[in-house]
Amino acid sequence: MIAILGAGKMGEALLSGVLRAGRRPSELMATARREERGALLRERYGIEIVTNAEAARTADTLVLAVKPQDMGALLDELAAHVPAGRLVISMAAGIPTGFIEDRLGEGVPVVRVMSNTPVHVDEAMSVISAGSHAGEEHLKQAEELLSPVGKVLRIPESLQDGATALSGSGPAYFYYLVEAMVDAGILLGMPRAAALEMVIQSAVGAAVMLRDSGEHPVLLREAVTSPGGTTIAAIRELEKHGVRAAVLEAIEAARNRGRELAGG
């Protein structure tokens, strides 16, 4: 039995993905802060809506999907009900496994996850890290839960803040680039809808080639960049304006901000 505690947007996306992957509604339960939200989830997915304490007592795996600022209060509520050995998977950004372990007691295995919004279309990038009491079997359970909604990668917990900046926030960077490219198309006289369609399909095609070809992005970029051609003229302008350096600094800034938020 899997319980998703705090079934907001990310929690619901995971819930629906797990059901699409073949789990039965009877194998899942969820909690929701608002009664009407719980009723909606029950009607939409046929799952049982329970209290946090009941979920902690009965489910084999607890998925903590609340906002980071709500984690402390949730753990205080769960502490008396979570037995040693109960797997806890945390999806809260910036919350270290030690924070959870300290509040749930000795022997509770915790796996920390950073996922991203493409979980809604089963194309998430989820990175997972083991806490001090989590072993191989717990990481495998987390991978089995998350793999139906995208790709799963194991990393040391020390890299989680970097993963938050790189892939957790990553979709926003691509949307930002798409927005800029569409504006460029409009500048060149194209209708917005046509520009958007061209840019989106170019992005999808490039992503599939990156994923499926096995080629390094430099080689794929060079294959488009003919001597004296249009692409190299564009690349020169990107380099002139420091786009590469700006990306490095932006993602580093996101990592640093994540650390600030985690530290309160």
TIDOMAR-927864 format. One record per residue (C-alpha): residue in three letters; y, z, x. Coordinates in pm, 1 decimal. Each point is the difference from the previous one (the first is absolute). Layout:
% residues N
  residuo        c2        c3        c1
      ALA         Y         Z         X
...
This chain:
% residues 264
  residuo        c2        c3        c1
      MET       0.0       0.0       0.0
      ILE     343.2    -101.3     131.0
      ALA     321.0     164.8    -118.7
      ILE     340.3    -157.1      55.2
      LEU     260.9     273.2     -11.7
      GLY     342.2    -134.5     -88.5
      ALA     -86.3    -341.8    -137.2
      GLY     338.3    -169.3      40.6
      LYS      39.9    -362.6     106.4
      MET    -206.5      21.1     318.3
      GLY    -255.0     232.4    -156.3
      GLU     -43.0    -226.6    -300.4
      ALA     -29.4    -307.4     222.8
      LEU    -282.5     168.7     191.9
      LEU    -161.5     108.8    -325.8
      SER       3.6    -350.3    -147.5
      GLY    -126.9    -153.7     323.8
      VAL    -292.2     241.8      20.7
      LEU     -92.3     -81.1    -361.0
      ARG      21.0    -374.5      68.0
      ALA    -233.5      53.6     294.5
      GLY    -268.9     123.7    -237.4
      ARG      34.0     376.1     -35.8
      ARG     -38.4     129.9    -355.0
      PRO     283.8     185.5    -175.0
      SER    -235.2     299.0     -26.7
      GLU       4.2      24.2     380.8
      LEU     377.4      48.9       7.4
      MET     252.0     251.1    -122.6
      ALA     373.7      33.2      49.3
      THR     287.1     240.7     -41.5
      ALA     352.4     -80.3    -108.2
      ARG     313.1     211.1     -11.2
      ARG     107.3    -125.2    -342.3
      GLU    -226.4      13.0    -304.0
      GLU     102.7    -348.2    -118.3
      ARG     -84.2    -144.5     341.7
      GLY    -346.3     154.5     -18.4
      ALA     -51.6    -139.6    -349.8
      LEU      96.3    -347.6     122.9
      LEU    -248.5      15.4     288.1
      ARG    -275.3     123.5    -232.1
      GLU      63.5    -282.0    -245.6
      ARG      36.1    -268.1     269.2
      TYR    -302.9      88.6     214.4
      GLY    -223.5     225.0    -209.8
      ILE       3.7     277.5     260.4
      GLU      18.0     373.6     -53.9
      ILE     338.8     167.6      54.4
      VAL     -32.4     354.8     130.7
      THR     204.8     277.0     156.8
      ASN      38.8      20.1     376.5
      ALA    -211.7     315.4      12.1
      GLU    -281.2    -158.4    -202.4
      ALA       3.1    -306.8     224.5
      ALA     -20.7     218.9     310.3
      ARG    -297.3     191.4    -139.6
      THR    -206.4    -295.3    -122.0
      ALA      74.2    -317.9     198.4
      ASP    -180.9     -85.5     324.9
      THR     306.0    -175.5     140.0
      LEU     363.1      90.1     -63.6
      VAL     263.4    -268.2      54.9
      LEU     344.9     156.2      32.2
      ALA     240.7    -272.0    -113.0
      VAL     308.3     210.9     -71.2
      LYS     337.7     -53.0     168.5
      PRO      38.5     177.0     335.5
      GLN     257.1     242.8    -139.3
      ASP    -249.8     109.5    -267.1
      MET    -291.5      57.9     238.4
      GLY      73.4     365.5      77.7
      ALA       3.3     102.9    -365.9
      LEU    -318.9    -198.0     -71.4
      LEU    -185.1     161.9     290.8
      ASP     108.0     345.9    -115.4
      GLU    -148.9     -82.9    -339.9
      LEU    -325.3    -131.3     149.1
      ALA     -60.3     257.7     272.0
      ALA    -207.4     241.5    -209.2
      HIS    -220.8    -275.6    -141.6
      VAL     -95.4    -228.7     292.1
      PRO    -331.1     103.1     160.6
      ALA     -73.5     -54.2     369.0
      GLY    -143.3    -346.8      55.4
      ARG     187.2    -167.9    -286.4
      LEU     143.2    -329.3     132.0
      VAL     378.0     -23.9     -38.6
      ILE     172.0    -336.2      50.1
      SER     378.7      15.9      28.4
      MET     215.7    -304.9     -72.6
      ALA     330.2     184.4      49.6
      ALA     221.7    -149.1     270.0
      GLY      94.4     226.4     286.7
      ILE    -224.6     293.0     -96.3
      PRO    -229.4      90.3     293.1
      THR    -360.0     101.3     -61.8
      GLY      73.2     340.7     155.0
      PHE     250.9      75.5    -276.0
      ILE    -270.5     -55.1    -260.4
      GLU    -274.0     179.8     193.5
      ASP     215.3     309.3      47.0
      ARG      54.5      29.1    -375.3
      LEU    -350.3     -84.3    -123.0
      GLY    -193.3     225.7     233.0
      GLU    -257.2     -26.0     273.1
      GLY    -250.5    -282.2      -2.7
      VAL     165.6    -244.8    -240.1
      PRO     -28.9    -356.1     140.1
      VAL     324.2    -195.7     -37.1
      VAL      52.4    -373.3      53.2
      ARG     357.7    -125.0      16.4
      VAL      80.1    -346.5    -136.8
      MET     303.2    -224.1      18.9
      SER     -30.7    -296.7    -232.4
      ASN     257.8    -247.2    -132.7
      THR     105.0    -168.7    -322.0
      PRO    -233.0    -306.3      22.0
      VAL    -261.1     248.8    -121.6
      HIS     108.7    -134.5    -340.9
      VAL    -157.3    -339.4      82.1
      ASP    -294.8     131.3     205.0
      GLU     166.8    -103.5     327.6
      ALA     107.6     340.8     129.4
      MET       7.2     102.8     363.4
      SER    -133.9     354.5       6.7
      VAL     -12.4     193.8     325.3
      ILE    -204.2     320.6       9.7
      SER     -20.2     299.5     233.9
      ALA    -235.4     294.5       8.6
      GLY     116.5     359.5      -9.6
      SER    -162.0     267.7     213.2
      HIS    -286.9      65.0    -245.6
      ALA     -66.8    -364.4     -98.6
      GLY    -291.0    -184.3     156.4
      GLU    -147.0    -348.7      -1.6
      GLU    -148.3      41.2    -348.6
      HIS     341.5      93.3    -141.8
      LEU     169.9    -300.3     160.7
      LYS    -271.9    -224.9    -143.4
      GLN      54.7     146.9    -347.4
      ALA     373.1     -70.3      30.0
      GLU     -71.8    -356.4     113.7
      GLU    -235.5     -58.3    -294.0
      LEU     267.4     122.8    -238.7
      LEU     282.8    -207.7     149.1
      SER    -175.0    -324.0     101.0
      PRO      -5.8    -144.8    -356.1
      VAL     382.5      -7.9       4.2
      GLY      52.0    -151.1     344.9
      LYS     -66.7      43.5     369.6
      VAL     -65.3     340.1     159.3
      LEU      66.1      89.3     363.7
      ARG     -68.3     326.4     183.8
      ILE     271.1     132.8     229.3
      PRO      74.2     333.7     171.7
      GLU     222.6     220.6    -212.1
      SER     265.0      -6.7     274.5
      LEU      60.7    -365.9     -94.3
      GLN      40.6      60.3    -373.7
      ASP     381.3      11.9      12.6
      GLY      -4.5    -333.7     180.6
      ALA    -238.9    -143.6    -258.9
      THR     232.9     115.7    -275.9
      ALA     284.3    -191.6     164.0
      LEU    -206.3    -310.0      81.6
      SER    -229.3     -58.9    -297.7
      GLY     104.2     261.5    -255.3
      SER     353.6    -138.4      -4.5
      GLY    -116.1    -340.8     124.6
      PRO       3.0    -191.4    -330.6
      ALA     371.8      72.9     -37.5
      TYR      74.1    -174.5     330.7
      PHE    -175.0    -315.5    -118.6
      TYR     179.6       9.0    -335.0
      TYR     327.5      34.1     191.2
      LEU     -83.3    -305.7     211.7
      VAL     -99.5    -199.2    -308.5
      GLU     328.4      95.0    -166.0
      ALA     196.0    -121.7     304.1
      MET    -194.3    -326.9      17.9
      VAL      57.5     -67.2    -370.6
      ASP     372.9      55.7      53.6
      ALA     -18.3    -254.0     282.0
      GLY    -161.1    -250.2    -233.6
      ILE     280.1      53.9    -252.5
      LEU     253.4     -49.5     279.4
      LEU    -167.2    -334.0      70.8
      GLY      46.3    -103.2    -363.0
      MET    -341.0      78.9    -147.3
      PRO     -51.1     158.6    -342.6
      ARG     -99.7     366.5      32.3
      ALA    -337.0     -48.4    -172.0
      ALA     -97.9    -287.7     229.0
      ALA     109.1     190.3     310.5
      LEU    -196.9     306.9    -110.1
      GLU    -314.9    -201.2     -67.6
      MET      18.7    -167.4     342.0
      VAL      54.1     326.0     183.9
      ILE    -271.0     190.9    -185.6
      GLN    -262.0    -269.4      60.1
      SER     101.6     -24.7     365.0
      ALA     -42.6     377.4      31.5
      VAL    -339.9      -3.2    -172.8
      GLY    -121.5    -292.6     209.8
      ALA     118.8     159.0     323.8
      ALA    -164.0     332.5     -89.9
      VAL    -334.2    -164.5     -79.6
      MET      10.8    -194.2     329.1
      LEU      74.0     322.4     190.3
      ARG    -286.5     178.3    -172.0
      ASP    -263.2    -273.9       5.8
      SER      65.2    -207.4     312.0
      GLY     -37.6     277.5     255.4
      GLU     289.3    -153.1     194.0
      HIS     276.7     208.3     156.6
      PRO     329.5     -28.4    -192.8
      VAL     168.6    -142.7     311.1
      LEU    -244.3    -293.0       3.0
      LEU      44.0     -63.6    -371.8
      ARG     378.8       6.3      39.5
      GLU     -15.6    -233.6     300.3
      ALA    -210.2    -246.0    -202.1
      VAL     298.2     -42.3    -234.7
      THR     258.0      -9.8     279.2
      SER      27.7    -357.5     128.3
      PRO     204.0     -77.9     314.4
      GLY     360.9     -67.5     -95.4
      GLY     -81.7      36.4    -369.1
      THR     134.9     187.0    -300.3
      THR    -207.4     315.2      37.4
      ILE     106.6      74.5     357.2
      ALA     362.8     -41.1    -107.0
      ALA     -56.9     269.3    -261.6
      ILE    -190.0     225.3     241.9
      ARG     287.8     -23.8     248.5
      GLU     238.6     130.4    -265.5
      LEU    -234.5     285.6     -90.2
      GLU     -20.8      99.8     366.3
      LYS     374.9     -40.0      47.0
      HIS      61.6     243.1    -286.6
      GLY    -249.9     252.1     131.6
      VAL    -239.3     -13.2    -294.3
      ARG    -299.3     108.1     209.1
      ALA     189.4     299.6     140.6
      ALA     127.9      87.2    -347.6
      VAL    -357.7       8.1    -135.6
      LEU    -111.7     229.5     282.2
      GLU     290.2     236.8     -58.3
      ALA     -37.3      -8.4    -378.5
      ILE    -367.3      99.7       7.5
      GLU      69.0     268.3     259.9
      ALA     277.2     133.8    -225.2
      ALA    -243.8      10.4    -292.1
      ARG    -247.5     197.8     213.7
      ASN     271.4     245.6     101.8
      ARG     116.2      43.4    -358.4
      GLY    -357.6      68.8    -107.4
      ARG     -19.5     280.3     254.8
      GLU     326.5     145.5    -127.8
      LEU    -124.3      -1.2    -358.5
      ALA    -331.8     157.9      99.3
      GLY     190.6     274.6     179.5
      GLY     202.1      80.6    -311.7
